[in-house]
């Protein structure tokens, strides 16, 4: 979910952790803005790739467009490949607030398992 999501993500429903759509426009925007900086929404990309992907919708970020290659081609970290690219390739093409919360929870569990 990009910091400036309004341009390409306006049509993506805002979904809470329970899978319910937040229909109140103001509440939805506040919820989305809070989750932009959650750990589950972060992935390390080279700055040139991050700049070229900008605020595009999720599918275009993963697949790329024309001569611009996406995360799928340039993902160097195993966690990015596993958490994002592999799931996308297997049909999980939605990225929303619920996915961000789930990934945050999974990453936190991994951290605690590794660094007790």
N, C-alpha and C positions, 0 to 999 in steps of 0.2 A: 504494500500500500504506500504510494508515494506521499511525500509531505504535502504536495499540491495536487491532491486527488480530484479536485472538482472538475477539471477539464475532461478527463477520460473515465472517471470512476463514478460520476454522478448517478448513472443508471444501475450501479451495483447496489443491491439492497443492503442495508446495514442490519447485520444479524448479531444478536447477543449470544452469550455463552450457552444459553439453553436452546439455541436454534430459532428463536423468535425474532421476527423482523421488527425493528424499531420504526414505527410509522410517523411519530412526531418529528418533524423536520429538524427542529432545534436540538432536541435530545439526540437524534441520530448523528448530527454533525459533531456535537460535543463528545459523544462516545467514540466516533471514528478518530477525531483529533487526539484523544487520549491514547488510543492504541497504536498510533503511527510510530511512537518511539518505544514501544514494548520490544523486549528482546526477541520475541517470536516473529517480529516483522523485519528483523535485521538480517542481512546477509552481506558478507564481504565481497565487494566487486572492485575491480580496478576502476579508478576514477574516470577514465575515458569511456568505459562501458556504462558506468552509472550515469554519466552525462548524456550518452547517446540514447539510453533507454528512457530517460526523463520521467515523465508522469504518465506514460502510456498504460493502457489496460494490461492486465496480467498475461494474457495469451501473447501479446506482442512483446512484452518484456522477456518471456521465456523463449519464444521462437525467433524473435527478431523480425526484421522487415526489409525486404529487398537486399541491398548490399550490407545493411546493418545486421550483424549477427546478434543473437540474444544470449541470455543466461545459459541456455541449453548448450551452446557451443563453447562458452568461455568459463563455465563453472569449474573452478580449480579445487575447491574444498569439497571433500567427501560429503560433509554434512549438507552442503548446498545441493549436491547431486541427489542425495538420498531424500532430503526433506522437500525439495522443490521440483527438480527436473524429473526424477524417476516417477514421482507421483503424478506429475503433469502428463508424462508420456503414457502412463497407465490409466488415463481418463479423469484424473482428479484436477480439473481445469479451473476450479473456483478458488479464488483467494479473497477472503473476507475476514471480518472481525473474529468470527468463531475459529477460523484456522489460525489466526494470530494468537489467540488465547490458548488454543491446544498446543501450538508449537512452543509457546512460552513455558507452559507446564511441562512438556516433554524435555525441553532443554534444561530447565531447572532440575528435574529429576536426574538427568544425566550428570549434571554438575555435582549434585550431592552424592551420587553413586561413585563418581570418580574421586572427588575431594571431600570425603566424609568429614 
